[in-house]
Amino acid sequence: MAAPGLRQPQARGAGVRRDGVVMSSTMVTITGNLVSDVAFRVTARGEPMASFRVAATASRFDRSANRWVDTDTVYVTVTAWRRAAENARTSLSRGLPVVVHGRLRQRIVDRPVPGVADLTVPVTYTDLDAVSFGLDLSRCRARYERAPVGPQTGPAGPGEPGPGDGHEAPGGAPGGGDPAPHPGPGAAGPERPAA
């Protein structure tokens, strides 16, 4: 419950009606590093589900210093389902560079204010329902191994937890927005060397 003076957020996100039906999706691709290990579980309906956190840091070229400068870091909770969840569990671990493509979702959770009874503040989390993901091969090497045949990744079925339904990956932290794209060769400055 919000204290007097704190307004409950009215925005429900683009394309989401009051009854919670999604009318359209915002698809994004992020690159970053895993900042958590993969949390894996099987739902009550028998669906494998994996979640992990990715930190994506935008950068820009500082012409006066003639070098790349890191700017804001965005933390995103990624959720994968079914075969993709099983593959994430066996292929990914904290610290690896990844590329993730999926449906962007934001959820607002009222969090209690420490030391103040009956006071909460809305905190916004940024989540990504993965459509596809993998290692960022511009920053590492990998060997291909065919995964067992099975269903692809997808959103939760009816009655399954998902972003905004109280499901939260371990270590959830407030998210921000979409990181600015990294300019390529011939853009604002010379190409940034691989980390």
N, C-alpha and C positions, 0 to 999 in steps of 0.2 A: 504494500500500500504506500502510495506516495504521500509525503507530508504536504500540508497546505503551502502553496506558493510554488511547488514543483508541478509542472504541467506534464500530463501523460502524453507521450508522443502519439500524434494522430496519423502520421504517414505510415502506410503499410507497404510501401515499395511499389515501384512501377509495375503495372500489370497484375496486381493482386487485388481481387475484389474483397469486399467486407466478409464474405462467407469463406474466404481463404482459398478460393479457386484461382490457380495461376493461369493468366491469360496469355502471357508471353514470357520468354526467358532472356536474360542477359548472359551471353556467352563471353567468356574471357579466357585469355591464356596468360599465365604468369610463369616466370622463371625465378628460381631462388634456391635456398638450401633448406633441407629438413632440419627443424629445430627440436623435433621429438622423435622417439621411436614410434613405429606403427603400433597402434592399439587395435587388436583384432578380437572379434567375438562373432558368435553365431546367434542370430535373433531367435525369438520364440517360434517364428515361422520357418526356421531352418535356413535363413539367408545369411551367407557370410558378409560381414561388414568390417571395413577397416577405416581408421581415421588417423590423420597425422597433421602436424603443423608445418607450414612453410613460411619462411621469412624472405620477402622480396624487397631488395633495396634498390631504389631508383638512383640513377647517377646522371650527372650532366657534365659537359666539358666547360671548365673554367678557362676562358681565353686569356685572362690576365696572368694566371699561374701556368698556363699551357699544360694542364693536366686534368684528369677526370676526378670529380669530387662526388662522394656519396651523399645522398640527401636522406629523405625519410625512409624508414623501414616499415613495411606493412606485414602484419602477421595474419595468415589465413588458415582456417581449419579446413582440411580437405577430407571428404568422405567418399569412399569407393565401395561398390557393392559386388557381390557374387564372385566371379572368376577374377575380376580386377582386384578385389579385396584380398583374395588368396595370393595373387601374384605380388601385391604390395607387401604382404607379410613376409614373403621369402626373398624379395628383391631389394627392399628399401631399408635404410637405417639412418639414424641421426647423422647429420653432417653432409650427406650426399647432395650434389647439385641436381635439381629436377626441373622439368617443364610440365605444367599441369594445364589442361584445357577442360573447362566445364561450365556449369550454370552457377552464376554468382547469386548469392543470397545474403541478405543482412537480417539479423534478428536483434531485437532489443530485449534485454533482461534487466529487471529491477534488482539491484544489488543493495543490501543493507549498508549503511554508513557505520563504520566501526565507532563505537563509543557513543552513538546517538540512537536512543530507542525509537522505534517506529518511524525511522527515516530511511528512505531508499532513493537511489539515483538510477536513472536509466543508463545502461552501458550497451553500446552497439558492438556486435560481433560480426565479422565478415566470414562467411562460409563459402565453400566451393564444392558442389556435387560433381565429382570427376566424371568426365566422359572418356578421357584418355590421359595418360601421364607416363612419364618415363624419365630416365637419366638424361641430363643435359650433356649431350655428346660434344658440345663445344668446350666443355670444361672437364671431361673425363672420358675414359674408354670403357667399353662393356663388351661382353660376349653374348651372342644370341642363344637362347634356349627356348624351344617351342613349349608353350604352356599346354596343359591338358585341355581337351575340348570341353566346352561348357558355355553357359550363357555369359554374355558380355555385361559390362557395368551398366547400371541404370539407377534411377531414383527409387526410393523406398516404395514398397507396395502399400495398399490401404492398411492403416492401422500400425504401420511400422514407424519407429522414431526417425526423425530427420531434423535438419536445421529448423529451428523455430518451434519444435515440438518438445522441447525440454532436453533433447539429446545434446551433449556437449562433450567434446574431446577433452582428455586430460590436459591440464595446464592451459585452459582457454584464456585468451587475453584479448583485450579490445583490438579490433581491427581498424583499418583505415580504408582507403580507397584503392583504386587500381593504380599500380606503380606506372610512372611515365615510361614509355617505350625507350629502349636504349638505341641511340642513333647508330646507324651503320657507317661503313666507309663513305667518305665524301660528305658526311653530315656536318655538324657543328665543329668537329675537330677530328684529329686522327683516331683511328679505331683503337678501342681500349684493349690492352693485352689480356689474354685469358688468365684468370686467377689460378 
